[in-house]
């Protein structure tokens, strides 16, 4: 039996390139702030992703324009959705969002985002100026428990429920399940969708290097990921946002195991409590917390007032208990 040699990981800051870095990636593409950062820094990476999600040849895509650039320093530690909104060929709107925590209202929110993307004209404009809109959700099945049929890449459009006749192709909603890669079709593999899925799931520099090698679009993604993971300011932003993501997923896990229906309610409430507490810790006042969180204003106020009694530790379980006892 051969001896196992323990490989010492090389810090990205010491290696100079993702190609020579080893060990765990501190912040992966599953961090939606990093995802937005990568897509805003590299137009080639953005084009590669859009071509794959739409199953288009790169030669068919003349331009991709990010419509929602952001100030990462301002938003990194706030409760915000880091989606990317893209205009392709000046003729179609595509919105891509990572949904990697539980949200009981996600189905409604996704439809709202899709309709907002489609509503791309100003008052008084001709309806002929409306552009097709596609919403793409990148997620895992655990966060979409109401979907009964496992699938790697689901594609939805408006159709007649009786005869399946399409009504319009102007609105589309697609869902990529990262944890269902074994269900990828040959089309998914040929388009590169399976490889993009692997890119999102890569947790070590070795994995990332193996996936990206020889693919220009993937190498662009890897280069931007490496940059974000070695620059102190970017790392600070990523760390702050990662705390939000961990709190959301933790709130989901704490509530969901007790049963789907009850778990949705508990998980959502604990998620809201942790978000309000994080806002207080960050020095955000009540009015701004209300603006940022898309929940009932009265509920947020009650949580805020209860949470103040538990400074500076903010015991979410005690806040949750007090909130329920007062209802």
C-alpha positions as CSV (number, residue, x, y, z in Angstrom):
1,X,0.0,0.0,0.0
2,X,1.4,3.4,-1.0
3,X,1.8,6.1,1.6
4,X,-0.5,9.0,1.6
5,X,1.3,12.3,1.3
6,X,-0.5,15.3,2.9
7,X,-0.5,18.2,0.6
8,X,-0.1,21.6,2.2
9,X,-2.5,24.2,0.8
10,X,-1.1,27.3,-0.8
11,X,-2.8,30.6,0.1
12,X,-4.1,32.5,-2.9
13,X,-2.3,35.5,-1.8
14,X,1.0,33.6,-1.9
15,X,0.5,31.8,-5.3
16,X,-0.2,34.7,-7.8
17,X,-2.7,32.7,-9.9
18,X,-5.7,30.4,-9.5
19,X,-3.7,27.9,-11.5
20,X,-1.1,27.4,-8.8
21,X,-3.3,28.0,-5.7
22,X,-4.3,24.9,-3.7
23,X,-6.7,24.0,-0.9
24,X,-10.2,25.4,-0.2
25,X,-11.6,28.4,-2.0
26,X,-12.5,30.8,0.8
27,X,-15.5,32.3,-1.1
28,X,-17.0,30.3,-3.9
29,X,-19.3,31.1,-6.8
30,X,-22.3,30.1,-4.5
31,X,-21.7,33.5,-2.7
32,X,-24.1,35.7,-4.7
33,X,-22.0,38.8,-4.0
34,X,-19.0,37.0,-5.6
35,X,-21.2,35.8,-8.4
36,X,-22.2,39.4,-9.2
37,X,-18.6,40.6,-8.8
38,X,-17.3,38.1,-11.3
39,X,-20.1,38.9,-13.9
40,X,-19.5,42.6,-13.5
41,X,-15.8,42.4,-13.9
42,X,-15.6,40.2,-16.9
43,X,-17.9,40.7,-19.9
44,X,-16.5,37.4,-21.4
45,X,-17.6,35.5,-18.3
46,X,-21.0,37.1,-18.5
47,X,-21.3,36.3,-22.2
48,X,-20.3,32.7,-21.6
49,X,-22.9,32.2,-18.9
50,X,-25.7,33.8,-20.9
51,X,-24.9,31.8,-24.0
52,X,-25.0,28.6,-22.0
53,X,-28.3,29.4,-20.1
54,X,-29.9,30.3,-23.4
55,X,-28.3,27.5,-25.4
56,X,-26.8,30.0,-27.9
57,X,-23.6,29.9,-29.9
58,X,-21.3,32.7,-28.8
59,X,-21.3,34.0,-32.4
60,X,-25.0,34.7,-32.1
61,X,-24.4,37.1,-29.2
62,X,-23.2,40.5,-30.3
63,X,-23.4,42.1,-26.9
64,X,-24.2,41.5,-23.2
65,X,-24.7,44.5,-21.0
66,X,-25.0,44.4,-17.2
67,X,-27.9,46.6,-16.3
68,X,-27.5,46.6,-12.5
69,X,-23.9,47.4,-11.5
70,X,-23.6,48.1,-7.7
71,X,-21.4,49.6,-5.1
72,X,-20.2,46.5,-3.2
73,X,-18.9,48.4,-0.3
74,X,-22.3,49.9,0.4
75,X,-24.4,46.8,0.0
76,X,-22.1,43.9,1.1
77,X,-23.5,43.8,4.7
78,X,-27.1,44.6,3.9
79,X,-30.0,42.3,3.2
80,X,-30.1,42.5,-0.6
81,X,-30.5,40.2,-3.5
82,X,-27.4,40.2,-5.7
83,X,-29.0,39.1,-9.0
84,X,-27.6,40.1,-12.4
85,X,-29.8,41.8,-14.9
86,X,-28.5,41.6,-18.5
87,X,-29.6,43.0,-21.8
88,X,-28.5,40.7,-24.7
89,X,-28.1,42.0,-28.2
90,X,-30.1,45.1,-27.2
91,X,-33.2,43.0,-27.7
92,X,-33.8,40.7,-24.7
93,X,-33.7,41.0,-20.9
94,X,-32.2,38.1,-18.8
95,X,-32.2,38.1,-15.0
96,X,-30.1,35.5,-13.2
97,X,-30.4,34.9,-9.4
98,X,-28.8,32.5,-7.0
99,X,-31.4,31.1,-4.6
100,X,-29.4,29.0,-2.2
101,X,-31.5,29.5,1.0
102,X,-35.1,28.9,1.8
103,X,-37.7,31.6,1.0
104,X,-41.4,30.7,1.5
105,X,-42.4,33.5,-1.0
106,X,-39.8,32.7,-3.6
107,X,-42.4,31.5,-6.2
108,X,-44.2,34.9,-6.0
109,X,-41.0,36.8,-5.9
110,X,-39.6,35.1,-9.0
111,X,-42.7,35.9,-11.0
112,X,-42.6,39.5,-9.8
113,X,-39.0,39.8,-10.9
114,X,-39.8,38.3,-14.3
115,X,-42.7,40.7,-14.9
116,X,-40.5,43.7,-13.8
117,X,-37.9,42.6,-16.3
118,X,-40.5,42.4,-19.0
119,X,-41.9,45.8,-18.2
120,X,-39.0,47.5,-20.0
121,X,-40.8,50.4,-21.6
122,X,-41.7,53.9,-20.4
123,X,-45.2,55.3,-20.1
124,X,-46.5,56.2,-23.6
125,X,-44.1,53.9,-25.5
126,X,-45.3,51.5,-28.1
127,X,-45.9,48.0,-26.9
128,X,-43.8,46.8,-29.8
129,X,-40.8,48.0,-27.9
130,X,-41.3,45.4,-25.2
131,X,-38.4,42.9,-25.1
132,X,-38.6,39.2,-24.3
133,X,-37.6,38.4,-20.7
134,X,-36.1,35.3,-19.1
135,X,-35.7,34.7,-15.4
136,X,-33.1,32.0,-14.5
137,X,-32.9,30.7,-11.0
138,X,-29.8,28.8,-9.8
139,X,-30.7,26.7,-6.8
140,X,-30.9,23.3,-5.2
141,X,-33.9,21.0,-4.6
142,X,-33.8,21.5,-0.8
143,X,-34.8,25.1,-1.3
144,X,-37.6,24.3,-3.8
145,X,-39.4,21.4,-1.9
146,X,-42.7,22.1,-3.6
147,X,-41.3,20.9,-7.0
148,X,-42.3,17.2,-7.3
149,X,-40.3,16.1,-10.4
150,X,-36.5,16.1,-10.1
151,X,-34.8,17.8,-13.0
152,X,-31.4,19.4,-13.7
153,X,-32.6,22.3,-15.9
154,X,-36.3,23.1,-15.9
155,X,-37.7,25.5,-18.6
156,X,-41.2,27.1,-18.2
157,X,-43.3,29.3,-20.5
158,X,-47.0,30.3,-20.9
159,X,-49.0,27.5,-22.4
160,X,-52.6,26.3,-22.8
161,X,-53.3,23.8,-20.0
162,X,-55.6,21.8,-22.2
163,X,-53.6,21.3,-25.5
164,X,-50.2,22.6,-24.5
165,X,-50.3,25.2,-27.2
166,X,-47.8,28.0,-26.5
167,X,-49.4,31.4,-25.8
168,X,-46.2,33.4,-25.9
169,X,-42.4,32.9,-25.8
170,X,-41.8,36.4,-24.5
171,X,-41.8,35.3,-20.9
172,X,-39.7,32.4,-19.7
173,X,-38.6,31.1,-16.3
174,X,-35.8,28.5,-16.1
175,X,-34.5,26.8,-13.0
176,X,-31.0,25.2,-12.7
177,X,-30.7,22.7,-9.9
178,X,-27.0,22.4,-9.0
179,X,-27.5,19.2,-6.9
180,X,-29.3,17.3,-9.7
181,X,-26.3,17.1,-12.1
182,X,-26.9,13.3,-12.5
183,X,-30.1,14.2,-14.4
184,X,-28.4,16.4,-16.9
185,X,-29.5,15.5,-20.5
186,X,-27.2,15.3,-23.5
187,X,-28.3,18.8,-24.5
188,X,-27.3,20.1,-21.0
189,X,-23.9,18.5,-21.4
190,X,-23.4,19.8,-25.0
191,X,-24.4,23.3,-24.1
192,X,-21.9,23.4,-21.3
193,X,-24.5,23.8,-18.6
194,X,-23.2,20.8,-16.7
195,X,-19.7,22.3,-16.6
196,X,-21.1,25.6,-15.3
197,X,-22.9,23.7,-12.6
198,X,-19.6,22.2,-11.6
199,X,-18.0,25.6,-11.6
200,X,-20.6,26.9,-9.1
201,X,-20.0,23.8,-6.9
202,X,-16.2,23.9,-6.9
203,X,-14.8,24.3,-3.4
204,X,-11.1,23.9,-4.0
205,X,-8.6,25.6,-6.3
206,X,-7.6,22.2,-7.7
207,X,-11.3,21.6,-8.7
208,X,-11.6,25.0,-10.2
209,X,-8.4,24.7,-12.2
210,X,-9.4,21.3,-13.6
211,X,-12.8,22.6,-14.7
212,X,-11.5,25.9,-16.2
213,X,-8.5,24.5,-18.0
214,X,-8.7,25.2,-21.8
215,X,-12.0,27.1,-21.6
216,X,-11.7,30.8,-22.1
217,X,-15.0,31.7,-20.4
218,X,-14.3,29.5,-17.3
219,X,-10.7,30.9,-17.0
220,X,-12.2,34.4,-16.9
221,X,-14.5,33.3,-14.1
222,X,-11.6,31.7,-12.2
223,X,-9.4,34.7,-12.6
224,X,-12.0,37.0,-11.2
225,X,-12.8,34.6,-8.3
226,X,-9.1,34.5,-7.5
227,X,-8.8,38.3,-7.6
228,X,-11.8,38.7,-5.2
229,X,-10.3,36.2,-2.8
230,X,-6.9,37.9,-2.5
231,X,-7.8,41.6,-2.3
232,X,-8.3,42.6,1.3
233,X,-11.2,45.0,0.6
234,X,-13.1,42.5,-1.6
235,X,-12.5,39.8,1.0
236,X,-14.0,42.1,3.7
237,X,-17.2,42.5,1.5
238,X,-17.4,38.8,0.8
239,X,-17.0,37.9,4.5
240,X,-19.8,40.3,5.5
241,X,-22.2,39.0,3.0
242,X,-21.3,35.4,3.7
243,X,-22.5,35.9,7.3
244,X,-25.9,36.9,5.9
245,X,-26.0,33.8,3.7
246,X,-25.1,31.5,6.6
247,X,-27.7,33.1,8.8
248,X,-30.4,32.5,6.2
249,X,-29.4,28.9,5.7
250,X,-29.1,28.4,9.4
251,X,-32.6,29.8,10.0
252,X,-34.0,27.5,7.3
253,X,-32.3,24.5,8.8
254,X,-33.5,25.3,12.3
255,X,-37.1,25.5,11.2
256,X,-37.6,23.2,8.3
257,X,-36.8,19.9,10.0
258,X,-40.0,20.1,12.2
259,X,-42.2,19.8,9.2
260,X,-42.6,21.5,5.8
261,X,-45.6,23.7,6.6
262,X,-44.6,24.6,10.1
263,X,-40.9,24.7,9.1
264,X,-41.6,27.3,6.4
265,X,-43.2,29.6,9.0
266,X,-40.6,29.1,11.7
267,X,-37.6,29.3,9.2
268,X,-38.9,32.5,7.6
269,X,-39.5,34.1,11.0
270,X,-36.1,33.2,12.3
271,X,-34.5,34.4,9.1
272,X,-36.3,37.7,9.6
273,X,-35.1,37.9,13.2
274,X,-31.5,37.3,12.3
275,X,-31.7,39.8,9.5
276,X,-33.1,42.5,11.8
277,X,-30.4,41.7,14.4
278,X,-27.7,41.9,11.9
279,X,-29.0,45.3,10.8
280,X,-28.9,46.6,14.4
281,X,-25.3,45.3,14.8
282,X,-24.3,47.1,11.6
283,X,-25.8,50.4,13.0
284,X,-28.7,50.5,10.5
285,X,-31.7,52.4,11.9
286,X,-35.3,51.0,12.0
287,X,-36.5,53.0,9.0
288,X,-33.7,51.7,6.8
289,X,-34.2,48.1,8.0
290,X,-37.8,48.4,7.0
291,X,-36.9,49.7,3.6
292,X,-34.3,46.9,2.9
293,X,-36.4,43.9,4.2
294,X,-39.4,42.9,2.1
295,X,-41.6,42.0,5.1
296,X,-44.5,43.5,7.1
297,X,-43.4,46.8,8.6
298,X,-45.2,46.2,11.9
299,X,-43.6,42.8,12.3
300,X,-40.2,44.2,11.7
301,X,-40.8,47.0,14.3
302,X,-41.9,44.4,16.9
303,X,-38.8,42.3,16.3
304,X,-36.6,45.4,16.4
305,X,-37.9,46.5,19.8
306,X,-37.6,43.0,21.3
307,X,-34.1,42.6,19.9
308,X,-32.9,45.7,21.6
309,X,-33.5,44.0,24.9
310,X,-30.9,41.3,24.0
311,X,-28.0,43.5,22.9
312,X,-25.2,42.9,22.3
313,X,-25.5,39.1,21.9
314,X,-28.9,39.0,20.2
315,X,-30.1,35.5,21.2
316,X,-32.4,34.7,18.2
317,X,-34.1,31.9,20.1
318,X,-35.1,34.1,23.0
319,X,-36.2,36.9,20.6
320,X,-38.3,34.3,18.7
321,X,-39.8,33.1,21.9
322,X,-40.7,36.6,23.0
323,X,-42.2,37.4,19.6
324,X,-44.5,34.4,19.7
325,X,-45.5,35.0,23.3
326,X,-46.7,38.5,22.4
327,X,-48.7,37.4,19.4
